[in-house]
Each structure stands twice: as structure tokens, then as C-alpha cells.
């Protein structure tokens, strides 16, 4: 079966490649700096970093992560990556199904440009892919919070990380609002 080159130039392919690259960059940083360098946020290693950075006892009490929460938090990027892969498969199946339908039942133009999604299918793809933004931004926010809690960044850098922690989630919320609007357009188109 020959791979169709035009699919590489479609907006959905470019978007998922960009989303995947950003997620892989985040996961790579997590593996290198949180899993490997701190032995999965080991309290002993974290204490050493706090000693190195002269973190006060008040901050240490605030930054302490209970064991169950530590492991739940450490598993969240892995679960996010699995969810992203499920979304990718779902979007790919949606595009392939639409392409097959256009090739068999579409107009002459649709048969020729079968990888070009219809307007409604583009709206559906936006709704289907919205959780990808939440996954990426939540993984990035977890990474930011770990930077602060393990004492990697202090002072102004920690304040920036905390601000970016919130901004990542706010960006995901804005995308969700837009997706609700897109979903309403799908519903209106069905009436």
C-alpha cells in the first residue's frame, strides 16, 4: 500500500507533528531531569538539592511531596503520553475513513483531493484533538511544578515557573472554549 504524500501537507498532520514534537520535548526533559537526575523525585536527592540551594525549612515543608502523590504525579506524564497516542489513532482513523468515503462517493474534485477534509470533518478533528492540547499543557505544568518543588529554580526563576504553570493551563482552557464554539457549529450544521 503506497503512502499518500499529500497527507503530509494537510493542517492536521502538521498540527499533530508539532503537538507530538512538543510532547516529546517535555517528556524528554522529564525523563532526564526528574526521573533520572532525581531518581524519580527521591526525597533524599531532593533534600540534597534543597541543601545546595539553601531552601528554608518553611519552603521545604511546602515543597514536600507525600509518597502516594509523588508516584501518582510521576505516572501522569506516562498516562498523558498514552492518551495522546490514543487521540492520534482516533484522529488518523477519522481522516482515513473520510478519505475512503470521498474516494468512493465524492465528487470528481473530492476523489482527486481525497485527503482534503471537508469543513465538517475539520470541525470534528478540532473537537477530537482538543484533549491533546490539555495533555501537553498539563504535562508541561507538571514539569514546571516539579522544577519549583525540587528546588531546581529559586527566586525569580521559581516565580516564572509558577506563572508559566498557570499560563499553560489557561492556554488549554482557551482552547477548550474555542472547541466548545466549534462543537456548537457542528450541532448547528446538523439541524
C-alpha positions, 0 to 999 in steps of 0.5 A, a space after each residue: 500500500 503506497 503512502 499518500 504524500 499529500 497527507 503530509 501537507 494537510 493542517 492536521 498532520 502538521 498540527 499533530 507533528 508539532 503537538 507530538 514534537 512538543 510532547 516529546 520535548 517535555 517528556 524528554 526533559 522529564 525523563 532526564 531531569 526528574 526521573 533520572 537526575 532525581 531518581 524519580 523525585 527521591 526525597 533524599 536527592 531532593 533534600 540534597 538539592 534543597 541543601 545546595 540551594 539553601 531552601 528554608 525549612 518553611 519552603 521545604 515543608 511546602 515543597 514536600 511531596 507525600 509518597 502516594 502523590 509523588 508516584 501518582 504525579 510521576 505516572 501522569 506524564 506516562 498516562 498523558 503520553 498514552 492518551 495522546 497516542 490514543 487521540 492520534 489513532 482516533 484522529 488518523 482513523 477519522 481522516 482515513 475513513 473520510 478519505 475512503 468515503 470521498 474516494 468512493 462517493 465524492 465528487 470528481 474534485 473530492 476523489 482527486 483531493 481525497 485527503 482534503 477534509 471537508 469543513 465538517 470533518 475539520 470541525 470534528 478533528 478540532 473537537 477530537 484533538 482538543 484533549 491533546 492540547 490539555 495533555 501537553 499543557 498539563 504535562 508541561 505544568 507538571 514539569 514546571 511544578 516539579 522544577 519549583 518543588 525540587 528546588 531546581 529554580 529559586 527566586 525569580 526563576 521559581 516565580 516564572 515557573 509558577 506563572 508559566 504553570 498557570 499560563 499553560 493551563 489557561 492556554 488549554 482552557 482557551 482552547 477548550 472554549 474555542 472547541 466548545 464554539 466549534 462543537 456548537 457549529 457542528 450541532 448547528 450544521 446538523 439541524 
